[in-house]
Amino acid sequence: MHAIEPLVSASTSSSLARIAQRCCRWSERWLPDSYAIAVVCVIVVALGALFNGASVSSVAISFGDGFWTLIPFTMQMMLMIVGSYVTADSPPVAKLTRALAALPRSPRSAVLWVAMFSMMLSLLHWGLGMILGSLLVRALAACSDLRVDYRAAGAAAYLGMGSIWAMGLSSSAAQLMANPASMPPALLAITGVIPFSETIFLWQSLVLTALLMAITGWIAWRTAPAAADVRTATDLGIAIETSLPTSPQRTRPGEWLEFNPLLNLLIAALGLGWLAHEFASKGLTNAIANLNTYNFIFLILGLLLQWRPRNFLDAVARSVPSLAGVLIQYPLYAGIASLLTHAVNADGVTLTAVLSHAFAQFTNSHTFAVVIGIYSAVLGYLIPSAGGKWVIEAPYVMQAANDLHYHLGWAVQVYNAAEALPNLINPFWMLPMLGILKLQARDLIGYTFVQFIVHVPIVLLLLWLFGTTLSYHAPITPT
C-alpha cells in the first residue's frame, strides 16, 4: 500500500486550492452544458455580423454553409475517441496505465503526475497528451488506493492542450510555415519559408515552454483539493471499470469469423503498410502531425491489442456514448468560423477583418507581441482551430511583422503561445476527453480557469520579453 496523505480539513488547503474550489462551485452551479455554450457563441457572433452591416440572408447563408465544413474534422475527432477507447479497453494497455497510476505516492502528486504526463506527450502530439492523460486519470480512479479528486485530475489531463501543445511538433502554424508546398501562395510571398529552427526550436521558445510547464504543474499541484473537498469518480456517480477487460464467449458456429484473430491481423497488416509509406515519404514529425495518421495508429493498435474482431467491435460499441458532444457541437463551431469570415456587409467586409483592423491600429514594434497575443487568444475562443485560424490570421499578422521589422519566427510563436490560452476555458477541445471521462465541461473549468487567469499575464509578458532579444530577418523565399 502506498503512503496516503493524512486527512486534513478544508482550512488547510492552499489559497489557490480554495480559489479553485470556489471556481468549481460557481461553474457547477451556473455554467450550462457545453452545447448551450456553443449555441450562445453562435448567437453572439451572428448578432456581431448583423451589427457589422451584414444582411440577415448573408448571416443565415454563412452559418448554413459553414455548418458542414468541419464534418471531416468532426469524423477525425470521433475516430480519435474510438481509437483511444478501444486501445485503452484492451488488457495490455489497461495493465500499463495501472502501472503508471501506481507511481504517485499522494493525491496531490497524482494530479501533478497527470499534468506533467499530459504536457510532455502534448509536445509530440496534442491528441496524444489529452487522450493518454485521460486514460491515466481513469486508471487512477479505477485502481489507485489514493483518494484523487477526479475533477482536478481530469483538468490536469487537459493542461497540455491548454498550455504548451502549440510549442511542440504538432504546431499547425509552425508546420505550415516550414513546408512551402502546404502554404497558400499569397502567404508564401509575405513570409517565405520559416524553418523550425526559427520557431519551435528557438532557445527563447524552449525556455518559454519549460517555464510554462513548470508554472502549469505548480498550479495543478497547488489547486488539488484537500481531503475534505475531494470528489472521486464514485462521489460523482461515475462508474469506472475496476477489473481488466475480458473476452466474450462464442455461443454459435456462425460466430467463428468474429473470434478469429486472422481478420484483425490482415487489416492491421494493410494499415501498417500504409503507415510505413507515410513515415517514409513525409518524415516522422510531418506524418504524426496529421490527424489521419494519428488516428490510424490508434485504430490499428486497437485491432491488434483487442486481438479478436468480436472484442474490437464490442469495445467500439462501448465507446459510442462518448461521441455525442463532438457529433453535434463541432458543426456549430464551424458555423461560428464561417460567420466570422464569410458574412460580409455592403462593402464586402467581414467581422474578422473589422477585428483585425482594430487590433492593427494599436500595434507597433514594442506592443506587437502583446496586441497580437490578445487578438489571437480572443479569436481563438471563437475559431477553435489552430491551423484554420492561422490561415485566416497569417497574411495580415505576418505582413504587420514585416512592416514593423519584427522577427517573423517569433511572430509565429506569439500566435502559438497565445492561441492555446482560450483552450483553458473553451469546451470545444475538452469534448473528446469529457466523453472518455464521463464528465461535463463545468467539472473541469473551475480548475482550468485558475490556470487561465495566471497564464494570461505571464504568457503575454514572456512573449514581449523574449521578442526583445530577437532581430528581424528578411523573408527567405524558396528558389
C-alpha positions in Angstrom: 0.0 0.0 0.0 1.2 3.5 -0.8 1.6 6.1 1.9 -1.6 8.3 1.8 -1.6 11.9 2.8 -3.3 12.3 6.2 -6.9 13.6 6.1 -6.9 17.3 6.5 -9.7 19.8 6.8 -10.5 22.2 4.0 -9.0 25.0 6.1 -5.5 23.6 5.4 -5.9 23.9 1.7 -3.6 26.3 -0.2 -5.0 29.7 -1.2 -5.0 28.5 -4.9 -6.9 25.4 -3.9 -9.5 27.4 -2.1 -9.9 29.7 -5.2 -10.2 26.6 -7.4 -12.9 25.2 -5.1 -14.8 28.5 -5.3 -14.5 28.4 -9.1 -15.6 24.8 -9.2 -18.7 25.5 -7.0 -19.5 28.5 -9.2 -19.1 26.7 -12.5 -21.0 23.6 -11.3 -23.9 25.9 -10.2 -24.0 28.4 -13.0 -22.3 27.0 -16.2 -24.6 25.3 -18.6 -23.8 22.3 -20.7 -21.1 22.8 -23.4 -23.8 22.5 -26.1 -25.6 25.6 -24.6 -22.3 27.5 -24.6 -21.8 26.7 -28.2 -25.3 27.9 -29.1 -24.8 31.2 -27.2 -21.5 31.7 -29.1 -23.3 31.2 -32.4 -25.9 33.8 -31.4 -23.4 36.4 -30.2 -21.3 36.1 -33.4 -24.4 36.2 -35.6 -25.5 39.4 -33.9 -22.0 40.8 -34.3 -22.1 40.2 -38.0 -25.5 41.9 -38.2 -24.2 44.9 -36.3 -21.3 45.0 -38.7 -23.8 45.5 -41.5 -24.2 42.0 -42.9 -27.7 41.2 -44.2 -29.9 38.6 -42.5 -29.6 36.4 -45.6 -25.8 36.7 -45.6 -25.7 35.7 -41.9 -28.0 32.7 -42.4 -26.2 31.5 -45.6 -22.8 31.8 -44.0 -23.9 29.8 -40.9 -25.6 27.1 -43.0 -22.7 26.8 -45.5 -20.1 26.7 -42.7 -22.1 24.2 -40.6 -20.8 21.4 -42.8 -17.2 22.5 -43.3 -15.9 20.7 -40.2 -17.5 17.3 -41.0 -14.2 15.7 -41.9 -12.6 17.1 -38.8 -15.6 16.0 -36.7 -15.2 12.5 -38.0 -11.5 12.6 -37.2 -12.2 13.6 -33.6 -14.8 10.9 -33.3 -12.3 8.3 -34.6 -9.8 9.7 -32.1 -12.1 8.9 -29.3 -12.9 5.4 -30.7 -9.3 4.6 -31.4 -8.1 5.7 -27.9 -11.0 3.9 -26.2 -10.5 0.5 -28.0 -6.8 0.8 -27.2 -7.3 1.6 -23.6 -10.0 -1.0 -23.3 -7.5 -3.8 -24.1 -5.9 -5.8 -21.3 -2.3 -4.9 -22.2 -2.9 -1.1 -22.1 -5.1 -1.4 -19.0 -2.2 -3.1 -17.3 0.2 -0.4 -18.5 -2.0 2.5 -17.3 -2.5 0.8 -14.0 1.3 0.6 -13.6 1.6 4.3 -14.4 -1.2 5.1 -11.9 0.7 3.2 -9.2 3.6 5.6 -9.3 2.2 8.7 -7.4 2.5 8.5 -3.6 -0.1 11.0 -2.7 -3.3 12.5 -4.1 -1.6 15.8 -4.9 1.4 14.1 -6.6 -1.1 12.1 -8.7 -2.6 15.3 -10.1 0.9 16.7 -10.8 1.9 13.4 -12.4 -1.1 13.6 -14.7 -0.4 17.2 -15.6 3.3 16.6 -16.4 2.5 13.4 -18.3 -0.1 15.2 -20.5 2.1 18.2 -21.2 5.2 16.1 -22.2 3.1 14.0 -24.6 1.4 17.0 -26.0 4.7 18.3 -27.3 4.8 15.3 -29.6 1.1 15.5 -30.5 -1.8 17.4 -28.8 -4.1 14.5 -29.1 -1.6 12.1 -27.5 -1.3 14.1 -24.4 -5.0 14.7 -24.0 -6.2 11.1 -24.7 -3.5 9.2 -22.9 -3.7 11.7 -20.0 -7.5 10.9 -19.8 -6.7 7.1 -19.8 -4.3 7.7 -16.9 -7.0 9.5 -14.9 -9.4 6.6 -15.5 -6.7 4.2 -14.3 -6.1 6.3 -11.2 -9.9 6.3 -10.5 -10.1 2.5 -11.1 -7.3 1.0 -9.2 -5.4 3.6 -7.1 -5.6 3.4 -3.3 -5.4 7.2 -3.2 -8.5 9.4 -3.0 -7.6 11.5 -6.0 -10.0 14.3 -7.0 -11.5 13.1 -10.3 -12.2 16.7 -11.5 -8.7 18.0 -10.7 -7.1 15.0 -12.3 -9.3 15.4 -15.4 -8.4 19.1 -15.6 -4.7 18.1 -15.3 -5.0 15.7 -18.2 -6.2 18.7 -20.3 -3.3 21.0 -19.5 -1.1 20.0 -22.4 -3.9 21.3 -24.7 -4.3 24.4 -22.7 -0.7 25.5 -22.3 2.1 24.2 -24.4 0.9 21.9 -27.2 1.4 24.5 -29.9 5.0 25.0 -28.9 5.7 21.4 -29.9 6.0 19.3 -33.1 2.2 19.3 -33.8 2.0 23.1 -34.0 -0.1 23.7 -37.1 1.3 27.2 -37.7 5.0 26.1 -37.4 4.4 23.1 -39.6 2.7 25.2 -42.2 5.4 27.9 -42.3 8.2 25.2 -42.6 6.5 23.5 -45.6 6.3 25.7 -48.6 4.3 23.2 -50.6 1.5 23.5 -48.0 1.4 27.3 -47.8 -1.0 29.4 -49.8 1.0 31.3 -52.4 -0.1 34.7 -51.1 1.3 33.8 -47.6 4.5 32.4 -49.0 5.2 35.7 -50.8 4.9 37.6 -47.5 6.8 35.3 -45.2 8.9 32.9 -47.2 9.9 29.7 -45.5 10.4 29.8 -41.8 12.1 26.6 -40.6 11.6 25.0 -37.1 15.0 26.5 -36.1 13.3 29.9 -36.3 10.1 28.9 -34.4 9.7 26.0 -32.1 13.5 25.3 -31.7 14.5 28.9 -30.9 16.1 28.9 -27.5 13.6 31.5 -26.5 10.8 29.1 -27.4 12.4 26.2 -25.5 12.8 28.3 -22.4 9.3 29.7 -22.6 7.9 26.1 -22.9 9.9 24.9 -19.9 8.7 27.9 -17.8 5.1 27.3 -18.8 5.4 23.6 -17.9 6.8 24.4 -14.5 4.2 27.1 -13.8 1.3 24.9 -15.0 2.5 21.9 -13.0 2.9 24.1 -9.9 -0.7 25.5 -10.2 -2.1 21.9 -10.7 -0.3 20.8 -7.6 -1.5 23.8 -5.5 -5.1 23.7 -6.7 -5.5 20.0 -5.9 -8.2 20.0 -3.2 -7.6 18.9 0.4 -9.3 15.7 1.6 -12.5 17.4 2.8 -13.1 18.8 -0.7 -12.0 15.8 -2.7 -14.6 14.3 -5.0 -13.7 10.9 -6.5 -15.3 9.3 -9.5 -17.5 7.4 -7.1 -18.5 10.5 -5.3 -19.6 12.0 -8.7 -21.6 8.9 -9.6 -19.3 7.9 -12.4 -18.7 4.1 -12.7 -15.2 3.2 -13.6 -14.5 -0.4 -14.5 -12.1 -1.9 -11.9 -11.5 -5.3 -13.4 -9.4 -5.9 -16.5 -11.3 -6.4 -19.8 -12.4 -10.0 -20.5 -13.1 -11.7 -23.8 -16.7 -12.6 -24.7 -17.5 -16.3 -25.3 -18.5 -17.8 -28.6 -22.1 -19.1 -28.5 -22.8 -20.3 -32.0 -20.9 -21.7 -35.0 -21.7 -18.7 -37.2 -19.5 -16.5 -34.9 -16.3 -18.3 -35.8 -15.1 -15.4 -38.0 -15.8 -12.9 -35.3 -13.5 -14.8 -33.0 -10.7 -15.5 -35.5 -7.8 -13.0 -35.0 -6.7 -13.5 -38.6 -9.2 -10.9 -39.7 -7.7 -8.3 -37.4 -4.2 -9.3 -38.4 -4.9 -8.9 -42.1 -6.4 -5.4 -41.7 -3.6 -4.4 -39.4 -1.0 -5.6 -42.0 -2.6 -3.4 -44.6 -2.7 -0.5 -42.2 0.9 -0.9 -41.1 1.9 -0.9 -44.8 0.2 2.5 -45.3 1.8 3.9 -42.1 5.2 2.7 -43.3 4.7 4.6 -46.6 3.5 7.8 -44.7 6.6 7.8 -42.4 9.0 7.1 -45.3 7.6 9.8 -47.6 6.7 12.5 -45.1 9.1 12.0 -42.2 8.2 11.3 -38.6 7.2 14.7 -37.5 5.1 15.7 -40.5 3.4 12.3 -40.6 2.4 12.2 -36.9 1.1 15.7 -37.0 -1.5 14.6 -39.5 -4.7 13.5 -37.6 -5.4 10.8 -40.1 -2.1 9.2 -39.4 -2.5 9.6 -35.6 -6.0 8.0 -35.7 -4.8 5.2 -37.9 -2.1 4.3 -35.5 -4.5 4.0 -32.6 -7.1 2.1 -34.6 -4.5 -0.4 -35.8 -3.1 -0.7 -32.3 -6.6 -1.2 -31.0 -7.2 -4.0 -33.6 -4.0 -5.8 -32.5 -4.5 -5.4 -28.8 -8.1 -6.4 -28.8 -6.9 -9.4 -30.9 -10.3 -10.8 -32.0 -12.9 -8.9 -34.2 -15.6 -9.5 -31.6 -13.5 -7.9 -28.8 -12.8 -4.9 -31.1 -16.4 -4.4 -32.1 -17.6 -4.6 -28.5 -15.1 -2.0 -27.5 -16.2 0.3 -30.3 -19.8 -0.1 -29.2 -18.8 0.8 -25.6 -17.1 4.0 -27.0 -20.2 5.3 -28.8 -21.8 7.1 -25.9 -18.7 9.2 -25.7 -19.2 10.7 -29.1 -22.4 12.7 -28.6 -20.8 16.0 -27.7 -18.4 16.0 -30.6 -21.0 14.9 -33.1 -23.5 17.8 -32.5 -21.3 20.6 -31.3 -18.4 20.7 -33.8 -20.7 21.7 -36.7 -21.9 24.7 -34.5 -18.3 25.9 -34.1 -17.8 25.5 -37.9 -20.8 27.8 -38.3 -19.2 30.4 -36.0 -16.0 30.3 -38.0 -18.0 30.9 -41.2 -20.0 33.7 -39.7 -16.7 35.5 -38.8 -15.1 35.0 -42.1 -17.9 34.9 -44.7 -20.8 37.1 -43.5 -20.0 40.4 -45.3 -21.5 43.8 -45.2 -22.3 46.0 -48.2 -18.6 46.9 -48.5 -17.6 43.2 -48.5 -16.0 43.5 -45.1 -16.2 40.6 -42.6 -16.3 40.7 -38.8 -12.8 39.1 -38.8 -11.5 42.0 -40.9 -13.0 44.5 -38.6 -11.4 42.9 -35.5 -8.0 42.6 -37.2 -8.0 46.2 -38.3 -9.0 47.4 -34.8 -6.1 45.5 -33.3 -3.6 46.6 -36.0 -4.3 50.2 -35.2 -2.8 49.7 -31.7 0.3 47.8 -32.8 3.9 48.9 -33.0 7.2 47.0 -32.7 7.1 47.3 -28.9 3.5 46.2 -28.5 3.3 43.7 -31.3 3.6 40.6 -29.1 1.0 41.7 -26.5 -1.6 43.0 -29.0 -1.3 40.1 -31.4 -1.3 37.7 -28.5 -4.5 39.1 -27.1 -6.1 39.2 -30.6 -5.1 35.6 -31.3 -6.5 34.4 -27.9 -9.8 36.3 -28.4 -10.3 35.0 -31.9 -9.1 31.5 -30.8 -12.2 31.2 -28.5 -14.5 31.7 -31.4 -12.5 29.8 -34.1 -11.0 26.9 -32.1 -8.9 25.5 -35.0 -5.2 26.4 -34.8 -4.4 25.6 -38.4 -7.5 27.1 -40.0 -7.3 30.2 -37.9 -3.7 30.7 -38.7 -4.5 30.7 -42.4 -7.0 33.4 -41.7 -4.7 35.5 -39.5 -1.3 34.9 -41.0 -1.5 37.2 -44.1 -2.1 40.4 -42.1 -0.3 39.4 -38.9 2.9 38.5 -40.8 2.6 41.5 -43.1 2.5 43.6 -40.0 5.5 41.8 -38.7 7.4 42.6 -41.9 6.3 46.3 -41.8 7.4 46.6 -38.2 10.6 44.6 -38.8 9.6 42.1 -36.1 11.2 38.7 -36.0 9.0 36.5 -38.3 9.6 33.2 -36.5 8.8 34.8 -33.1 5.6 36.2 -34.6 4.6 32.6 -35.3 5.4 31.7 -31.7 3.4 34.6 -30.3 0.5 33.1 -32.2 1.3 29.6 -30.9 1.6 30.5 -27.2 -1.4 32.8 -27.2 -3.6 30.5 -29.3 -3.5 27.9 -26.5 -4.8 30.3 -23.8 -8.6 30.2 -24.7 -8.4 26.4 -24.7 -8.3 26.5 -20.9 -11.9 27.9 -20.8 -13.3 26.7 -24.1 -15.3 23.4 -24.1 -14.6 22.8 -27.7 -11.3 20.9 -27.2 -12.5 19.3 -23.9 -15.2 17.3 -25.7 -13.2 14.2 -26.6 -11.8 13.7 -23.1 -15.1 14.6 -21.5 -16.6 11.7 -23.4 -13.9 9.4 -22.1 -14.0 10.6 -18.5 -17.9 10.9 -18.5 -17.6 14.5 -17.1 -19.1 17.8 -18.1 -17.1 20.9 -19.0 -18.2 22.7 -15.9 -16.5 19.9 -13.8 -13.1 21.0 -15.2 -13.4 24.7 -15.9 -13.2 25.6 -12.2 -9.6 24.3 -12.2 -8.6 25.4 -15.7 -9.9 28.9 -15.1 -7.3 29.4 -12.3 -4.7 28.3 -14.8 -6.1 30.8 -17.3 -6.0 33.8 -15.0 -2.4 33.0 -14.1 -1.3 32.2 -17.6 -2.6 35.2 -19.4 -0.3 37.9 -17.9 2.7 35.6 -17.7 2.4 34.4 -21.3 2.0 37.9 -22.6 4.9 39.3 -20.5 7.2 36.5 -21.6 6.2 36.8 -25.3 7.1 40.5 -25.1 10.3 40.0 -23.2 11.7 37.2 -25.4 10.7 39.2 -28.5 13.1 42.0 -27.5 16.0 39.5 -27.7 15.4 38.7 -31.4 16.3 40.7 -34.6 14.4 40.9 -37.8 15.5 38.8 -40.8 14.0 39.3 -44.3 11.8 36.5 -45.6 13.6 33.5 -47.2 11.8 32.6 -50.3 12.3 29.2 -51.9 14.2 29.0 -55.2 
